[in-house]
Amino acid sequence: MPARRVAIIGGGFSGAMAAVNLARFRGPPATIIERAGVFGPGVAFGGRDRGQVLNVRAGNMSAYPDDPGHFERWLGSQGHAESGFAKRTDYGRYLAREIETIGSAAPGAIARIAQEAVSAQRHGGGWRVRCSGGSAVEADVLILASGLAPPATPPELANARLPRGKWIADPWREDFTVADDPRAPVLLIGTGLTMVDVAITLAEQRDAPPIHALSRRGLLPRAHSAPAPTPRLAETPNATLASLVSFTRKAAGEIGWRGAIDRLRPHTRAIWQRLDTAERKRFLRHLRPFWDVHRHRMAPELAERIEGLIADGALTVHAGRLENAVMDGGRIRVSWQVRGTAARVAFDFDRIVNCTGPAPLDGASAGPLIAGLLAEGHLVRDEMGLGVEVDAQSRALDASGRAQNDLFALGALTRGSFWEISAVPDIRVQAWDVARRLANAHWVGGEGL
């Protein structure tokens, strides 16, 4: 029986685009439940306007796989350059505008509830979702689109009991610019793209503090270069880690490392799904840091800024293993072992900002609704603990391994099955596919209706 009502948990990019595409394809009406009350931008593209730019060129950031120039045209209509790297907040405004525009064109197609979804239970052949404010939503299909989990607290800091404001657990949701002594040194744990945004924001304050960044290897994201044609691979390469590393190194010597990585992009899902669990875990343990810094790159202007901060001594990047942190007066004394040596160092900081990236899926990070679905066997964690098990159509698997036609997961929750599913170019296809299926429009070749 076709779905008559859809409930979507999460109002960021994944959830918003599922609802928008349902409306575009004249599918069942959708109710988006989002605890923050912001629909479209989510955490990634909302919040304060600190001038951060996207890490993907505007030409690849359309919300619609069937209209690749959509975002660039919108930028032009707003008086902005249509190429290059747009501001995050501009992209957030674009997404919010799409919900309003599509919702206005199809009255009743998209409803929004600004509450937290706290439980979902099977009821009357469908689902009943209960919300924090007392609302209850009944639906035939449930879509989980809760986005990336907050960063995990490093185990070395779990018992440190650092005061709020001294330990910023999630820089996307907390203000890390406020300090008792703005000029005192700040430590950023992690050296990926989140660190880049936080470091640049801190460096642009009037009383900019000395900034230190620490990770196991001290690797920084590489920079995008000018767009260039990437040779296509005729077929997916042999999916063993050893052969892939050799294959990619050889290609990097022939066409450059960017081309070598970029030509793998259309094949990463197939490669990931061919790897067995042991190989996937080996990748996560040994190769992921190197893949991440080459695959998830900085806009050139951000790379120049980071290089300048390092050259000026405003940012110091450390490679080492974090050991502990203790309050000492009004400062935090942090110690770590320097990578490749037995040496241990300790420094005093005013604040520590957690830039380690999203946590694995567990009871604490999942939230009450997903935790409940896990406990009841409607969801199961993938074998890497990254998210939940889904099939190729993004249908959630239950504890018996059965794909459920009325329960879907989108975006970061499906990392264990698809791996590369955290960026707009990947998620937009996933949300579009699920919406078309629920609208019984998946037979359409690719155009919106």
N, C-alpha and C positions, 0 to 999 in steps of 0.2 A: 504494500500500500504506500503511495507517495506521502512524503512528509507534509503535514499541514502547518506545523509550527517548528521553529528552530530556536534554541537557546544557545547563545555564544558566551562563554566565560572568558572575559578579557577584551578590553576595548582598544588595545594598541593596534599596530599595523596588521597583524594576522587576523584578529577578530573583526576589525573594521572592514578589511577587504573581503572577508568571507561574507559579511552582511551586504556590502555594496554590490558584490558580484551576484549574490542571490537576487537582489533587486534588479540588476541589469538583465538577468536571464529569466525574470518573471517567475522566480521560484517562490517557495513558501516564505511568509514574513518571518523576520528574525528579531529577537530581543537580545541586545548586548547588555551584559551585566559587568560593570567596571567599577571597582571600589574607589578609584581616584576621581571618578566623575569626569574624566577627560577622554573623549572618544576620537580616536584617530592617531594623534601624535604618540601616545603612550609615553613610557619613560625615555625611550631612545631619542625621540624627536620633540619632546615637550620641555617643560622646566624653564629655567632662567635663560635669557638670551645672553650668553657669554661669548658669542661670536664664533663658536665652534662650527667647523664646516664638515660636510659629509666625507666619508672615506671612499666613496664611489662617485664617479663622474655623473653629472646630471643626466647625461644621455643614457645611462643605465638604470635610472631611478624612477622610471614610470611606474605607477601603481598597477598598470594593466599590461599583461604579456601580449595582448592583442592590439595594443596601441603604444609602441615603444617610445614615441616622441611626445607623449602626453604631458609629462612633467616639464620638459623643455619649453613646450608651448605655453604652459601656465607661467613659468618664470618670465618669459617674454611679455606676457600680458600684465605682469606686475612691475615691469620696467627693469628687470634684472637681466644680466647676461645669461643666455640660454645654454652656454657650454661651461666647462670647468666644474668646480666643486661648490655646490650651493651650501648655504647655511642650514644647520640642523633645524633651527626654528622656522625657517621658510618652508622646509619640507613638512614640518608639523602642521603649518597653516594650510598647506596644500592638501594633506590628508583630511584635516577637519573640514575643509571646504568640500571635498568629495562626498563625505557623509551627508552634509547639508544639501548639496546639489542633487545627489541621487535620491535622497530621502524625500526632498520636495517634489521631485518628478514622479515619485511613486508613493503617494500618501499611504501610510499604514504599513509600508514594507519594512521599515527599520524603527524599532522602539529602543529606548535606552533607559537603563536603571543605574543610578549612581549609588550603588551599595556593593558590599562584598558578598559574593556567593559563598555560603558557608557549608552547604551540603547539597547532594544530588542523589535522589533515590528513584529506583524504578517504581512507576505508578501508572496503573491503567493502560498498560501497553506502551508507555512512553516514560517520561522523566518528570519529576517534580523537583525544582530547584528552590531552596530556601535561602533568603538573603538576610544580611545583618540587620536591616531595618524592619524586618518582619514581613517583607513581601515574599510571595511565592509565585513562581513561574512554572507553568506546565508546558511541556514541549514533546514533540514526537522524536526529535533528534537533538542531541547535545554535542556541541563543538567546544573543545578545550583549547583555548588560545591565550594562555596566561603569560606567555613570554618568558624571557630569561629570568632565572632565579637570582636573587641578590647574591653578592659575593659571599663566599664562605669565610668564616674567621679562621686564619691559619691556626693549626693546633698548638703552635708554640705560644699563641696569645690567648688561648681559650680560657686560661685561669688567671690572666693578668689583672682582671677587674679594673680596666682603665675607665675613667669617668667619661660620660658623654661629652662630646666636644673635644676631648683629647684623642679619642678613638672614633674615627669616622668610618662606620662599617659599610656604608654604601654611598659613594659620592654622587650617584645619580639621584638619590632621594634625600640627601642631607647636605646642608651648607658647610662646605669645608673651608670657606674663606674667612669665617669668624674665628678670632683668636684673642686671648688676653694680651699676648705680645705678638703682634703681626710680623715682626722682624725676626722672630726666633725660628730656628731651623725646623723644617717639616720633612717627615719621611713618608714616601709613597711605597707601599708594598706591591710589587708587580711592575713590569716595564713594557706593557703592551699599549694598545690604543687608548684605554681608559687613562693610563698614566700620562699619555701625551696631552689629552684634553685637560686633565687636572693640573699638570705642570705649567702649561701655557696660561691657564686662568690665574694661577697663583703668581706667576711671573709678571702678569700685567696689572697686578694690584699696585696702588700707590706706594705702600710700604711692603715691597716684595720680600718674602723670606728666602733664605738659602734653601734650596730644594735638593733632597737626596732621594734616589729611587733604588730599590733593592729587589733583585730576583735571583733565582738559583744560577742562571747563566748570564744574566746581564744583557740579554738580547733585546734590541730595539726593533720596532717595525721598520721595514724598508719603505722607500718612497715610490710613489707612482712616477712614471716617466711620460713623455709625450705619447699619445695614442699611436700605435703601429699595428699593421696587420699581423695576425698570429696564424702561423701555418696550422691547418687542421689535421687531426689524427683520423686516419681512415677507419680505425677500429680501436676499441678499448685495449690498452696494453695489458700484458700478463700481470695478474693481480697477486703477486707475492711481494712482500716489502723489499726484499733484497733486490729483486729484478726492477722494481719501480725506482728505487734509489739510484741504481746504476743507469737506468733508462733516462731519468731526469737529469742526472749529472752530465751525461753525454749530450743531451739536448741543450743544456745550459751552455756548454762549450761551443755549440754550433749556432744557436739563435739567441743566446742570452738567457739569464735566469728568469726574467719576467715572461718571455715567450714560452719557456719550458713549463712554467707553472700555469700560465693562462691556457695553454692548449690542453692541459689536463682537466680544466674546469668542467667542460661538458660531460666528462667521464667519471668525475669523482664519486657520484652516487653509485654507479655501476661497479666501480672499483671497490668501494666500501662494502657493498653488499656481497661481493665475491669473497672478501676476506673472512676467514673463520674467526671465532671469538678470540683465540689466542693471538692471532695476528693483529686484530683490532686493539687489543690491550697493549701489545708491543708498540704499536704506533703511538698510542696515547702516552705511554711511559717514556719512549725514547725519541720519537720523531715529531710529535705534535709541536713542541716549541719552535722548531725550525720551519715547519710548514706554516705555522701561524704568522711568523714575522715576514715571510715571503708572500703569503697569500693575502693577508689582511694588512694593507699598506696605508701609509699616510698620504694625504694630499701634499703636493710638492711644497706649498707655502708653509704647511705645518712642519715638514721635515727641515726646511731651512730655519724655521724658528727654533726647533729643538737643537739643531746643530749649533746655532748661535748661542743658545743658553749654555750648552756644554762648553763651548769655546770660551765664553766669558766667565765660567766658573759658577754661574747661577744655578746650574743643574749638574749634579754628580751622580753617575750611574755606577752602582756596585753589583758585583756578582758574588753571591755567597749564600750560605744556609742560615736562615734566621734561627736564633736560639731562644731568646727570651726578651721580655720587656717588663720593667718594673717602674712604678712611680717613685721619683726621688725629688722631694719638694714639689715644685710646680712643673717639673720636667719629667719626661719619660726616658729612662736609660734603656737603650736597645743594643743588644749584642748579637753578632753573627760571626760565623766562621767564613773566612775569605776563601773563595773557590780555588781549588787546586793547591791549597796550602793548609798547614795546621794552625795558621795564625787566627787569632780571635780579636775582634775589635769591638769597641763600645762607644756610642755617641749619645748625646742628650738631644731630645727633640721636644718641641712644644705640642705637636700633633702627629698622629699617624693616620694616613688615609689608605683605606683598603682598595687597591686597584687590581685585585687578583682575577677578576672576571667571574662569570656566573658559577654558582655552586652546583655540584651534582644533585640529582633529585633524591631527596630523603624526606622523612616526615616533617622536619623543621622547615625546609625550604619549599615544600610542595604547597602549603596552605591547607586549610581544613577540608575543602571540597575534594581536592585530588587525594589528600591523605585518606579520606573516607572511602573513596572509590578504590584505592589500593587495598585498604583493609578488607573491603567486601569482595575483592577478587574481580571487580569490573575492569581494573587496570592492573598491569604488571610492569615492574621496572625492567628496562633492558639489561643485558648482561654486563654492560659497562657502568651502569648506574647513572647514565647521562639523562635519561628521560624515561618514556614509557614505550612499550612495544606496540608497533603499528604495522599494518601490511602495506603493500605498494600503493593502495588507494587512501592511505592515512586513516584507515579504520582501526580503532583500538582493539588490541587482542585482550581477551579475558584470561583468567587463571588457567583455563583449559586449553588455551591457544586458539580459541575461536575468534574470528574477526566479526565485530558487531556492526551491523548496518545502521545503528542509531547512535553510535558514539565514535566521534572523530577527534583527532588531536592535530594541531598545527604548530608550525614554527619550532622553537627551541625544544619543546617537549619531545620532538621526534628525532633529536640528534642521533640517538643510538641506532636508529634504522637508516637514516639518510646522511648523516654527518654534516655535510655542507647545507645547512638549513637555518642559518641565523641572519642572512643578509637579504635585503629586499628582492634582488633578482631571483632568488630561489623561493622565498616564501610567497611571492605574488603568484607564481605558477601553482604552488600547492593550494593556496586559498581559492584560486580560480577553478582548479580542477574539482575540488570538493563542492564548491557552489554549483558548478555545472551539473555534477552528478545529482545533487539534491534537487535541482530544478529540472531534472530529466532532459538536460540540454547537452549532455556530453557527446552526443552524436554530431553536434554542430562543429564545423571545421575550425573555428577559431574566432569568429566575429561575435561581437556583443549583439544582443537582440534589441 
